[in-house]
Amino acid sequence: MTDAAALPGQPRGAVVSGPATARAVNVLAPNASAMTLDGTNTWIVSEPDSELAVVIDPGPLDEAHLQAVVAAAEAAGKRVALTLLTHGHPDHAEGAGRFAELTRTKVRALDPALRLGDEGLAPGQAVRVGGLEMRVVPTPGHTADSLCFHLPADGAVLTGDTILGRGTTVVAHPDGRLGDYLDSLRRLRSLTVDDGVHTVLPGHGPVLDDAQGAVEFYLAHRAHRLAQVETAVEDGFTTAPEVVAHVYADVDRTLWPAAEWSVRAQLEYLREHGLIPGPPGY
C-alpha cells in the first residue's frame, strides 16, 4: 500500500461525505467515472457559528444528490443562502438551476449564462455570507470560465477542476488554453507561498493537505508532458491523435479522447511559442 503522505499533495485517502475543514463539508455526488473520479465534490461552506451557508458546485442534475446537500446543511443547522460555480461543466453545474429552486438562492458564476440573478463573480472579489469570507481567484485554463475560491480562515482553496485530488486535470481545448492554465497554477502557488494556503478542497478526489506540493507537481507534470509532445512532433508524430497514441501509450485508452483535448492545447502552445512548426491554431 502506498503511503498517502508520499503522494503529490498528500491526499487524505478515501473520498467521503463529511467535514474536511472547520468551515467546509463535502457531499459526494453519485456520478463516479473515469473522468469524475469518485464523483463530484459538492462543498457546503460556512462559519461554524453561523446559520447561513454557501454551496459550491451543486453537481449533476440528480435529485437525490441535491436533496442530500440540502439535508446535510439543515442537519448542521444551516440554511443555504448562496450557490457558487467553479465552472460550467455539467458534472459541476447541471444541477444548479434545480438546486436554486430547492434553496431559493441565486447562482453566481463567472459566465453570465450560468447565473441565476444579476450578480456575477469577478477576480479578487470577496464573497461574504454570514461572517464567512471567500476570495474569488481567476484560474482559467481547464475552461475559460474556471474559478477557485480562497478560504483564508481555513488556509484552504476550493479548486474545482483546476487541481484534482488524484491525478491531473484536462485542459479542455479549445475553450481551455495551456498558457492560461500555467498562469493559473502559478497564481495558486503564490497563495501557498504568500497567503498561507495549505489545503486543497478539489472538485473531484480526496482533500490534499500539501497544497504547495500539489501545485509544484502539476507544474512539473505539465512541463514534462510539453517536452514529450515537442519530442513526439520532432519524431514525426504531427497530429493530435498520433501524439496521444505515442505519448499516452501507457494510459487507459478510455481516457485518450480527453487526453487529445490536452494535446491539442499543448500543440497550440508550442506553436504559439515557435517551438514546433506551424501557425497557432494549425
C-alpha positions as CSV (number, residue, x, y, z in Angstrom):
1,M,0.0,0.0,0.0
2,T,1.3,3.4,-0.9
3,D,1.8,6.0,1.9
4,A,-0.6,8.9,1.1
5,A,2.0,11.3,2.6
6,A,4.4,10.3,-0.2
7,L,1.9,11.1,-3.0
8,P,1.6,14.5,-4.6
9,G,-0.3,16.9,-2.4
10,Q,-0.6,14.3,0.5
11,P,-4.2,13.1,-0.3
12,R,-6.2,12.1,2.8
13,G,-7.3,8.8,1.3
14,A,-10.9,7.7,0.7
15,V,-13.3,10.3,-0.6
16,V,-16.2,10.6,1.8
17,S,-19.1,12.9,2.6
18,G,-18.4,14.9,5.7
19,P,-16.3,17.7,7.3
20,A,-13.0,18.5,5.6
21,T,-12.0,21.7,7.5
22,A,-13.6,23.8,10.2
23,R,-15.7,25.5,7.6
24,A,-16.1,23.1,4.6
25,V,-18.2,20.0,4.4
26,N,-18.3,17.7,1.4
27,V,-21.3,15.9,-0.1
28,L,-20.1,13.4,-2.7
29,A,-22.3,13.1,-5.8
30,P,-23.1,9.6,-7.1
31,N,-21.5,10.2,-10.5
32,A,-18.2,8.4,-10.3
33,S,-16.5,7.7,-13.7
34,A,-13.0,7.7,-15.3
35,M,-13.4,11.5,-15.8
36,T,-15.0,12.4,-12.4
37,L,-13.0,10.0,-10.2
38,D,-15.1,9.2,-7.1
39,G,-17.8,11.7,-8.2
40,T,-18.3,15.5,-7.9
41,N,-17.5,17.0,-4.5
42,T,-20.2,19.5,-3.6
43,W,-18.9,21.8,-0.9
44,I,-21.0,23.4,1.9
45,V,-19.0,26.2,3.4
46,S,-20.0,28.3,6.4
47,E,-18.7,29.9,9.6
48,P,-19.1,27.4,12.5
49,D,-21.4,29.7,14.5
50,S,-23.4,31.0,11.5
51,E,-26.9,29.8,10.4
52,L,-26.0,30.7,6.7
53,A,-24.0,28.6,4.3
54,V,-22.7,28.8,0.7
55,V,-22.8,25.8,-1.6
56,I,-20.1,25.4,-4.3
57,D,-20.9,23.3,-7.3
58,P,-24.2,21.5,-6.7
59,G,-23.1,18.9,-9.2
60,P,-25.1,16.9,-11.7
61,L,-28.9,17.1,-12.1
62,D,-29.5,14.3,-9.7
63,E,-32.5,15.0,-7.4
64,A,-31.3,12.6,-4.6
65,H,-27.9,14.3,-4.5
66,L,-29.4,17.8,-4.5
67,Q,-31.8,16.9,-1.7
68,A,-28.8,15.3,0.2
69,V,-26.9,18.6,0.0
70,V,-29.9,20.5,1.4
71,A,-30.3,17.8,4.1
72,A,-26.7,18.0,5.1
73,A,-26.8,21.7,5.5
74,E,-30.1,21.5,7.6
75,A,-28.6,18.8,9.8
76,A,-25.8,21.2,10.7
77,G,-28.3,23.9,11.5
78,K,-27.6,25.8,8.3
79,R,-29.7,27.5,5.6
80,V,-28.1,27.7,2.1
81,A,-28.0,31.4,1.3
82,L,-25.9,31.3,-2.0
83,T,-24.8,29.0,-4.7
84,L,-21.4,29.4,-6.5
85,L,-20.0,27.7,-9.5
86,T,-16.3,27.0,-10.2
87,H,-17.1,26.5,-13.9
88,G,-19.8,25.3,-16.2
89,H,-19.1,21.7,-16.9
90,P,-22.3,19.6,-16.3
91,D,-20.8,17.5,-13.5
92,H,-20.4,20.7,-11.5
93,A,-23.2,23.0,-12.8
94,E,-26.0,21.0,-14.4
95,G,-28.0,20.7,-11.1
96,A,-27.6,24.4,-10.2
97,G,-31.0,25.5,-11.5
98,R,-32.9,22.8,-9.6
99,F,-30.8,23.4,-6.5
100,A,-31.6,27.1,-6.7
101,E,-35.3,26.2,-6.7
102,L,-34.9,23.9,-3.7
103,T,-32.9,26.6,-1.7
104,R,-34.4,29.7,-3.2
105,T,-30.9,31.0,-3.8
106,K,-29.1,32.9,-6.5
107,V,-26.4,31.3,-8.5
108,R,-23.3,33.3,-9.1
109,A,-20.7,32.3,-11.7
110,L,-18.1,33.9,-14.0
111,D,-20.1,33.0,-17.1
112,P,-23.3,35.1,-17.3
113,A,-25.1,32.2,-19.0
114,L,-24.8,30.2,-15.8
115,R,-26.1,32.8,-13.4
116,L,-29.4,33.0,-11.8
117,G,-29.7,36.6,-10.6
118,D,-27.9,39.8,-11.7
119,E,-24.7,39.4,-9.7
120,G,-21.7,37.5,-11.1
121,L,-18.2,36.9,-9.8
122,A,-15.1,39.0,-10.5
123,P,-11.4,38.2,-9.9
124,G,-10.3,39.2,-6.4
125,Q,-13.8,39.8,-5.3
126,A,-14.8,39.0,-1.7
127,V,-17.9,36.8,-1.2
128,R,-19.3,37.3,2.3
129,V,-22.2,35.3,3.8
130,G,-23.0,35.0,7.5
131,G,-19.5,36.1,8.6
132,L,-17.8,33.8,6.1
133,E,-15.4,35.4,3.6
134,M,-14.0,33.8,0.5
135,R,-12.0,35.4,-2.3
136,V,-12.5,34.7,-6.0
137,V,-9.3,33.5,-7.7
138,P,-9.3,33.6,-11.5
139,T,-7.9,30.3,-12.8
140,P,-8.7,29.9,-16.5
141,G,-7.2,27.0,-18.3
142,H,-9.2,23.9,-17.7
143,T,-12.0,26.0,-19.1
144,A,-12.1,29.7,-19.9
145,D,-14.6,30.3,-17.0
146,S,-12.8,28.3,-14.3
147,L,-12.5,29.9,-10.9
148,C,-11.2,28.9,-7.5
149,F,-12.3,30.2,-4.1
150,H,-9.7,31.1,-1.4
151,L,-11.0,30.4,2.1
152,P,-8.4,32.3,4.2
153,A,-9.8,31.3,7.6
154,D,-9.1,27.6,6.9
155,G,-5.9,28.1,4.9
156,A,-7.7,26.4,2.0
157,V,-8.6,26.8,-1.6
158,L,-11.5,25.2,-3.4
159,T,-10.2,24.4,-6.8
160,G,-13.0,22.8,-8.9
161,D,-11.2,21.0,-11.7
162,T,-8.1,23.2,-11.7
163,I,-6.4,20.9,-9.3
164,L,-7.9,17.4,-8.6
165,G,-7.4,15.3,-5.5
166,R,-5.9,12.5,-7.6
167,G,-4.2,12.5,-11.0
168,T,-4.1,15.6,-13.2
169,T,-6.7,17.6,-15.0
170,V,-7.6,18.1,-18.6
171,V,-7.0,21.4,-20.5
172,A,-10.3,21.3,-22.4
173,H,-9.2,22.7,-25.7
174,P,-10.3,24.9,-27.5
175,D,-12.1,26.6,-24.6
176,G,-9.2,25.8,-22.3
177,R,-5.8,27.1,-23.1
178,L,-2.5,25.8,-21.7
179,G,-0.8,29.2,-21.3
180,D,-3.8,30.4,-19.2
181,Y,-3.6,27.2,-17.2
182,L,0.1,27.5,-16.4
183,D,-0.5,31.1,-15.3
184,S,-3.4,29.9,-13.1
185,L,-1.1,27.2,-11.4
186,R,1.4,29.9,-10.7
187,R,-1.3,32.1,-9.2
188,L,-2.3,29.2,-6.9
189,R,1.4,28.6,-6.0
190,S,1.5,32.2,-4.8
191,L,-1.4,31.6,-2.5
192,T,0.6,28.7,-0.9
193,V,3.8,30.8,-0.6
194,D,2.4,34.2,0.3
195,D,-1.1,33.6,1.8
196,G,-0.8,30.5,3.9
197,V,-2.9,28.2,1.8
198,H,-2.0,24.6,2.8
199,T,-5.2,22.6,1.9
200,V,-6.8,21.9,-1.4
201,L,-10.5,21.2,-1.5
202,P,-10.9,19.8,-5.0
203,G,-13.9,19.3,-7.2
204,H,-13.0,15.5,-7.5
205,G,-11.0,13.2,-5.4
206,P,-9.6,13.4,-1.9
207,V,-8.7,16.5,0.1
208,L,-5.0,17.4,-0.3
209,D,-3.1,18.5,2.8
210,D,0.0,19.8,0.9
211,A,-1.3,22.5,-1.4
212,Q,2.2,23.7,-2.4
213,G,3.3,20.2,-3.2
214,A,0.2,19.6,-5.4
215,V,0.8,22.8,-7.4
216,E,4.5,22.0,-7.9
217,F,3.6,18.5,-9.0
218,Y,1.1,19.9,-11.5
219,L,3.6,22.4,-12.9
220,A,6.3,19.7,-13.2
221,H,3.8,17.4,-14.9
222,R,2.8,20.0,-17.5
223,A,6.5,20.7,-18.3
224,H,7.2,17.0,-18.7
225,R,4.2,16.5,-21.0
226,L,5.1,19.5,-23.1
227,A,8.6,18.2,-23.5
228,Q,7.2,14.8,-24.5
229,V,4.8,16.3,-27.1
230,E,7.6,18.5,-28.5
231,T,9.8,15.4,-28.9
232,A,7.0,13.5,-30.5
233,V,6.4,16.2,-33.1
234,E,10.2,16.2,-33.9
235,D,10.0,12.4,-34.3
236,G,7.2,12.8,-36.9
237,F,4.0,12.5,-34.9
238,T,2.3,15.6,-36.1
239,T,-1.4,15.2,-35.5
240,A,-3.1,15.2,-32.1
241,P,-4.3,11.5,-32.3
242,E,-0.8,10.4,-33.3
243,V,0.8,12.3,-30.4
244,V,-1.8,10.8,-28.0
245,A,-1.1,7.3,-29.1
246,H,2.7,7.9,-28.8
247,V,2.9,9.9,-25.6
248,Y,-0.1,8.4,-23.7
249,A,0.6,4.8,-24.7
250,D,0.6,3.7,-21.1
251,V,-2.7,5.5,-20.2
252,D,-6.1,3.7,-20.3
253,R,-7.5,4.2,-23.8
254,T,-10.8,5.2,-22.4
255,L,-9.0,8.4,-21.4
256,W,-7.5,9.1,-24.8
257,P,-10.3,11.4,-26.0
258,A,-9.8,13.6,-23.0
259,A,-6.0,13.4,-23.5
260,E,-6.5,14.6,-27.0
261,W,-8.0,17.9,-25.7
262,S,-4.9,18.5,-23.7
263,V,-2.6,17.5,-26.5
264,R,-4.3,20.0,-28.8
265,A,-3.8,22.6,-26.2
266,Q,-0.1,21.6,-25.9
267,L,0.4,21.7,-29.7
268,E,-1.2,25.2,-29.8
269,Y,1.0,26.4,-27.0
270,L,4.2,25.0,-28.6
271,R,3.3,26.6,-32.0
272,E,2.4,30.0,-30.4
273,H,5.9,30.0,-28.8
274,G,7.7,28.9,-32.0
275,L,8.8,25.6,-30.5
276,I,7.3,23.5,-33.3
277,P,6.4,24.3,-36.9
278,G,3.0,25.6,-38.0
279,P,0.9,28.7,-37.2
280,P,-1.1,28.9,-33.9
281,G,-4.3,27.0,-34.2
282,Y,-3.0,24.8,-37.0
